[in-house]
Amino acid sequence: MLMRNGLLWMAGNPLLRRQVTHSRLARPLARRFVAGETMEQALEVTADLNAQGAHVTLDYLGENVTSADEAAAVRDTYIRLVHAIAERALDGNVSLKLTALGLDISRDLARDHLRAIVEAGQQHGLFVRIDMEGSDYTQVTLDLFEELYLGAGLKNVGIVIQSYLYRSAADIDRAIELGARVRLCKGAYKEPPTIAYPRKADVDRNYIKLAERLLLHGNYPALATHDAAIIDWARGFARDHQIGRERFEFQFLYGVRRDLQQQLIADGYNVRVYVPYGEAWYPYLMRRLAERPANLLFILKALRHA
């Protein structure tokens, strides 16, 4: 827990961010978890993963932008990305963060940028997932999702629910009621124990509880976890309840548990790989290390042999 909290602190530290991103070693190390800094690199990785039998969701990295011009640039990048996926006939969709679209500047600004991206996706039958950020953004993220999903009738948009939040059972029930597509993850932000389970065992227990509801009643849920025990449980639960493999998918982060990804694909399961790219990779990398501190061993080994 101390290591996790330390890595999450590092993720938000601007001085460390500048030092790491300008380090000679940092970029090669980040490439284990980030597809590259350009759209072209990300699309090439997507094609390779498709050839291996995996679906993909692409994320242009960035969050908490501070200017309207920067938010508009992120919007335009996503629209170009949507068109590029369609033009190349790739098996992929996109994931995005609302703070990258200007949520810290203006709720309406973020909503308008989000709608433009979702409408671009709708033109090509392409799905858009709104990533969940820290708990300060949970309710507004769900509210903006419903504005588009219900108010604008855009059904090609979905959400993420984090099992470490106490509120998530109610949020899952609402998503099931709407018929909305949910990615279930454990959560990667530092949260107080007043709103989130502090113990990993409780987070895992809640994950299974929420996954049961989604598998039984949800609309093509995505189970995002690298936990082999939970994946084995999900396979058994689906089998015991006659839930076909076409009714859900497993999701993995790029660069993590590639062996398990390939095993599940070989066994006939839908697997989607979350492929991030872009120059703003530092906070993402630190949160990945915090989620799975064992990944830090990879970094330390690389540093020792550099």
HELIX and SHEET records of a PDB file:
HELIX    1   1 LEU A    2  ALA A   11  1                                  10    
HELIX    2   2 PRO A   14  THR A   21  1                                   8    
HELIX    3   3 ALA A   26  ALA A   30  1                                   5    
HELIX    4   4 MET A   39  ALA A   51  1                                  13    
HELIX    5   5 ALA A   68  GLU A   87  1                                  20    
HELIX    6   6 LEU A   98  LEU A  101  5                                   4    
HELIX    7   7 ARG A  107  GLN A  123  1                                  17    
HELIX    8   8 SER A  135  TYR A  137  5                                   3    
HELIX    9   9 THR A  138  GLU A  146  1                                   9    
HELIX   10  10 GLU A  147  GLY A  151  3                                   5    
HELIX   11  11 SER A  168  LEU A  178  1                                  11    
HELIX   12  12 LYS A  200  HIS A  217  1                                  18    
HELIX   13  13 ALA A  228  ASP A  240  1                                  13    
HELIX   14  14 ARG A  245  ARG A  247  5                                   3    
HELIX   15  15 ARG A  258  ALA A  266  1                                   9    
HELIX   16  16 TYR A  282  GLU A  291  1                                  10    
HELIX   17  17 ASN A  295  ARG A  304  1                                  10    
SHEET    1   A 9 HIS A  55  TYR A  60  0                                        
SHEET    2   A 9 GLY A  92  LEU A  96  1                                        
SHEET    3   A 9 VAL A 128  ILE A 130  1                                        
SHEET    4   A 9 VAL A 157  GLN A 162  1                                        
SHEET    5   A 9 VAL A 182  CYS A 185  1                                        
SHEET    6   A 9 ALA A 222  ALA A 224  1                                        
SHEET    7   A 9 GLU A 249  LEU A 253  1                                        
SHEET    8   A 9 VAL A 271  TYR A 277  1                                        
SHEET    9   A 9 HIS A  55  TYR A  60  1                                        
END                                                                             
